[in-house]
């Protein structure tokens, strides 16, 4: 058998074409010096500063060059990983099912520093251990981009632009940076696009109803408004074309990819009767609670959303800045056909006191498509343990780990 270092570079190049994540590239390049020198690390270079979104939707003149150095955004990427211990050859499937995986979000900050966050929220974990990624099974299941206001503490939610942001890398360079396009939702409810070539924000005027969500699906920008009307956005011409007609009923729409299909998840909200009081004070602080979800799959041919009443062995995760899906096999849990989501009502009402005791999942709920009921995640121990605390095989290892940074060739 040939040595790893003797594999032809042409074959190594073909292998690298199937590597999608930074962890895949990291592991590939640590095999040997020949492999490391055969491929450059996939680094997406983005400018350190973006112009702030204009409050006036007609004011598009604020660009990178004219923005004050203390005024604007910087962009950071956060990736959701499922971390599991490596499965040995003699490990049975039943044993694997009892091995708890850990779902965590990793933010890549300055100087290659990593921060750990709750996968559904903006809350940072206080975790000082060092993790050896070479000894673990790591699956990337989602990612998000967030715009942070310059000169604000990154640990403060006030520093974040609160609408969802999606990025498309165009695959070529513009000077010192990669060419890219950002899509988000303006405070007016309209869509906002930032093209690196234009160096400014453009507000799209198409808005029969305020937009709820945006996503990048199969290389294209999609957006859904509050009525379920879904559009595809051509970033080069700013043209908006109808993909699916409205789905009326719910109060907030989410877009999420599941097994290659584009799904629309419709969240229904209600004012809890127990929270309403006749006094003005209590009425002012009335709180909404989530009461049910509906799911639909995109039928592009008929431009319609088709009802989905069973997710089978899949789970949907609706986070504050990204949505993603995973199978029960990936998560090592026994039950699918559920939606996990964030709802602060559980904290206010005290319904999620059965959580893990540290508050990390006390505002996470679970909707069961089979029985159409909602319960706090604390009543689903195998789900709750996905979030916090970290599994014992991580916290007890105390490994000295290599830095995730790329070594020089």
Buried (B, 14 or more C-beta within 10 A) or exposed (E): EEEEEEBEEEEBEEEBEEBEBBBBBBBBBBBBEBBBEBBEBBEEEBBEBBBBBBEEBEEBEBBBEEBEEEEBBBBBBBBBBBBBBEEEEEEEEEEBBEBBBBBBBBBBEEEEEEBBBBBBBBBBBEBEEEBEBBEBEBBBBBBBBBBBBBEEEBEEEEBBBEBBBBBBBBEEEBEEEBBBBBBBBBBBBBBBBBBBEEBBBBBBEBBEBEBBBBBBBEEEBBBBBBBBBBBBBEBEEBEBEEBBBBBEEBBBBBBBBBEEEBBBBBBBBEEBEEBEEEEEEEEEEEBBBBBBBBBBBBEEEEEBBEEBEEBEBBBBBBBBBBBBBBBBEBBBBEBBBBBBBBBEBBBBBEBBEBBBEEEBBBBBBBBBBEEEEBBBBBBBEBBBBBBBBBBEBBEEBEBEEEEBEBEEE
